[in-house]
Amino acid sequence: MAEQRTQKYEVHVVTGDRFGAGTDANVWLVLHDGQGQKSSVVKLNSLWTNDHERNTTGKYVVTVAEDFGEVIKVEFWRDSYGFGDDWFLDRIEVHKLPTEEVHYYPVHRWVVANVHYVIHEFDCTLPEDDHNIKQRQTELERIRDEYRIHYHVPGGPAQVGTSWKLPSDEKFSDDYKWDIIKNKGSLLVAINLINLATKDKWESFEDLETVYRWNLEKPECIKYWTEDKWFGLQRLQGANPILITLCTEIPSKFKVDSEMLQPFLEGLTLEEALVAKRLFIVDHELLSNINCKDARMLTAPIALFFLNEKKDLMPIAIQLFQDERPKNPVFLPSDPKYTWLLAKIIFNNADATYHQSCTHLGFTHLLMEGVVVCTHRNLSPSHPLFKLMAPHFLYLLAINARGLDKLLSVNGWVDQTMTVGRCGMFELIKRSFEKWRLDINGIIPNDFQVRKVDDPNVLPYYPYRDDSTAIFTAIRNYVTKVVKFYYDEPQKVTNDTELQHWREELVLSRNEGGVGLLGVPGESGKFTTVDQVIDVVSVVISTCSIGHAAANFQQYSEYGFPPNYPGIVCDEIIQDKRPRTLQDVLRTLPDKETTLDIMVITKLLSARGTKSLGDFEVQYLYHPVCVRAAQEFRAELKAISKNIQQRNKTADFPYSWLDPEIVPNSISI
């Protein structure tokens, strides 16, 4: 009898890099072709090898008949043998020998014991096209039970159910967690040395500058923090550059007049400056009547800025309170030197409060936590949109559960270093969520249009606008290519039950158990067009990357020299225009312990530990169309990076925080 001719495949089984990912269980595999044939059952066990350990690849040869067709799906399962039988499988690669042909079967799942998994090539399908819909639905039910929406603060943002026991997919890798611990340890050593070498009380700014040694370098702002030009630039490229708005009329509550402002308008009247689009405003009305820790006073200021002939944005008026009160003067650049400086310091204290509460914590960490939980609950791991967004969810729940829990604990960092304190911060976040809209604040170009600062002819120098718009456009281009590939017919949007359930929970009010997002596009409670889906996914990705990078990574640069951008003001708020002294300014500074605490945490938070946008830590999408889209995305980001770096070579105040080389994929710190 003639020997049966055969062909061979080498199967690569890649165990993921997750805490507890490796397994001691027995694992079996079957290959399936398109004609209904299947290989024999292969036990994935190599002699003298501890198979399926974390972040390792096992290689196994599978022999099939010569007429075995192209492999279209793999089937695998495990038992519960061994002390550690949990297993996180990243992917299976099928290599046809002796050719270089490779087929990819991404898994990205914790494999449940005694469940047969069937994964098709690329494992990326809409529900209506899934050949294993029962497996898909069963898995999604299990995930929903693990990712439950909870509200840790009454009326606050949607978060994952418990902070003490995160879902297994959400934990830090050992390397990343160790990097954070090492950074914190080295900073604490430096702080101990600084404590021994410096005075207990700041008697001058020179005293304060003595703390900058070892791992705490001097922030650049020390050179120019008192200058009006820098104060204007903070609205355009500081940690909170999302509020500056074209002023088309003076609010009645803002007690400025033409005579008062005339010396600062370069010969224009107030009305002429308004018509010429030379006036801009920041109004912190949202901060009104916030109850702060220990009855501290938080202002709700309004500031007016003038774009001068040099195209510099200059502050020309600051009012510290919104309401009519006897002691609520308008401070001007012509006021006594330290009086005007104190007005700017107190304005920045309010701005820093908005920054940490809303721009940073609220609109990135907490807003996206609800989106992450909702995505896991409604989109299968096999869904194209899940795979498209998943790289941008890396470590978000972990950093929120571990980091924010410590910073926002009773008498923790926020209570000690922020005027507002934790309870006031939570109240401010709730207020801000009632105003944030995905179709305005989330779609970056729309936000600039609403604030009327989208036109470079009106506001020529606004690097945050220019860089964030460029990256958002690149993100949307990438998302469009992937989404239109899978939703190539309009009815696929309306027929996608997972997609529609996702939208339903995103918009469901927090009182009813949803995420409570406002401004999510759709008609009659549903997504009806591909562009609506593209908009929402683009906002999610850009918030996790652009939004967080802009708000987070320059924290030390801004807060590291406290008078530049003070989270807390330790003296009474000025309510008249009498002359002040340098000692009055120094009294606003926190004590040495609080100052050093501010420096350590903002330095730690400003560290970047994950990969650049587009360079994904985990590859989820393997279809050639998606792979090409990702390559084109990286090329577009590289061109943006080159332009930013070229601009910064000649800039007096370089803005590099949205260079795509610096912007990470996710909110991981």
HUCORKA-V233126 format. One record per run of one state. SS is the DSSP state (~ for helix, > for strand, _ for the rest). FROM is the first residue (numbers start at 1). TO is the last residue. If there is no record, write none. Layout:
BEGIN
ss = <SS	SS>
from = <FROM	FROM>
to = <TO	TO>
END
This chain:
BEGIN
ss = <_	>	_	>	_	>	_	>	_	>	_	>	_	>	_	>	_	>	_	~	_	~	_	>	_	>	_	~	_	~	_	~	_	~	_	~	_	>	_	~	_	~	_	>	_	~	_	~	_	>	_	>	_	>	_	~	_	~	_	~	_	~	_	~	_	>	~	_	~	_	~	_	~	_	~	_	~	_	>	_	>	_	>	_	~	_	~	_	~	_	~	_	~	_	>	_	~	_	>	_>
from = <1	6	16	27	34	38	39	42	44	57	66	71	79	88	97	102	111	117	121	127	130	133	147	149	151	159	161	168	171	174	198	205	210	220	224	228	238	245	247	258	265	270	276	279	284	285	288	293	296	302	308	313	320	330	332	337	379	384	394	396	408	413	418	421	434	437	438	443	444	451	463	487	491	496	497	508	510	513	518	519	523	524	526	527	530	553	555	560	562	565	582	587	592	606	612	613	624	651	664	665>
to = <5	15	26	33	37	38	41	43	56	65	70	78	87	96	101	110	116	120	126	129	132	146	148	150	158	160	167	170	173	197	204	209	219	223	227	237	244	246	257	264	269	275	278	283	284	287	292	295	301	307	312	319	329	331	336	378	383	393	395	407	412	417	420	433	436	437	442	443	450	462	486	490	495	496	507	509	512	517	518	522	523	525	526	529	552	554	559	561	564	581	586	591	605	611	612	623	650	663	664	669>
END
